[in-house]
Amino acid sequence: MILIASCIIGLVVTIAEPDVRVLAFQVDLVSGGEINRSMLILAVATGVGIAVSLAMLRIFPGINIAIVLPVGYIAVLILSFFVPPEFVPVAFDAGGVTSVL
């Protein structure tokens, strides 16, 4: 129940975040409408919701964050090689915008 609630809270808070909306507007403007604002906001919000749930899941067994962070950064680095180069800066900007939360 806690994992579902934390996912929903992360999702809703991110959707309501003005900085995410500004980022989505700018990406839509720069991409000429190829990257839809709503889809970008939903994708970022879903990612934050899942991340918040994983953070809660980490707390229960007491997994050290010093283990989780390098694994996450390595996963992001590996995934960045498999997406089009135009999306990598957008993904990192979205991560920076949501870290204010």
N, C-alpha and C positions, 0 to 999 in steps of 0.2 A: 504494500500500500504506500509506503514511504517513497519507494522508487518511482511509482506512477505519479504521485503528487509532486515530487521534485522535478520530474520531466515536464509536467504541465506548467508548473510555476516558471521554470526556465524558458519554456516556449512562449508563454504569455508575456512575460517581462521583456523578452527580446523583441517580440512583435510591437510592443508599446514603446520601445526605446527610440527616441527621435534620431539619434546618431545612425542607427541602422537604416532608417528611412532616407536620411540624407545620402548615405552611401549608395543605397539602391537607386535613388534619383540620379546621382552622378554616373553610376555605372550604366544606367539606361540611356543617359544622354550621350556618353562617350561611345557606347556600343551601337548607337543608332537604333535602339529598340530591339536589338537581337537578344539581349539578356533582359527578360521581363522583370520589372520591379517586384511584383508580388511573388514570383517564384524565388527570387533572390532572398527576399525577406523570409519566406517560408523555409528555405533551405538553411539559412543562417539560424533561424529560431529552432528548427529541428536539431541541428547540430549542438546548439547550446543546451537544449532540453536533454539530449542524450548525454552530453558531458556532465551536466549537473547530476543526472542519475548515476553515472559512473563514479562521480566524486562521492556520492552518498554510499554507493556500494563499496568503495574503498575504505570508508570509515568503519563499517561493521566488522570486518576481520582484522582491522588495524594494519593495513598495508601501508608501508612508508611511502610518502610522496616522492622521496628521492629515487625510488624505483619506477614510479609511474611516469614522471616527467621525461626522463630519457627515452623510455619506450614510446611515449607519445610523439616526441620530437623526431625520433627515427622513423616512425610511421608516416609522419607528415612529409619528411624529406623523401622517403621512398615513393609516396603517392604523387609528389610533385613531378616526378619523371614520367608519369603515365597520363597526365592531363595536358590539354593544349596550353602552350605557354601564356596565352592571354588570361587564363583563369587563375594562375598562381598568385599574381599580385592582388587580385580581387579577394582571393581566399585569405591571404595574410592581412589585408586591410579589414576584412570582416572580422577576423580574430582580434585585431586591435580595437575595433569599435565595440565589440562585445565584452572586452576585458574590463571596461569601465564599470560594468554591472557589478 
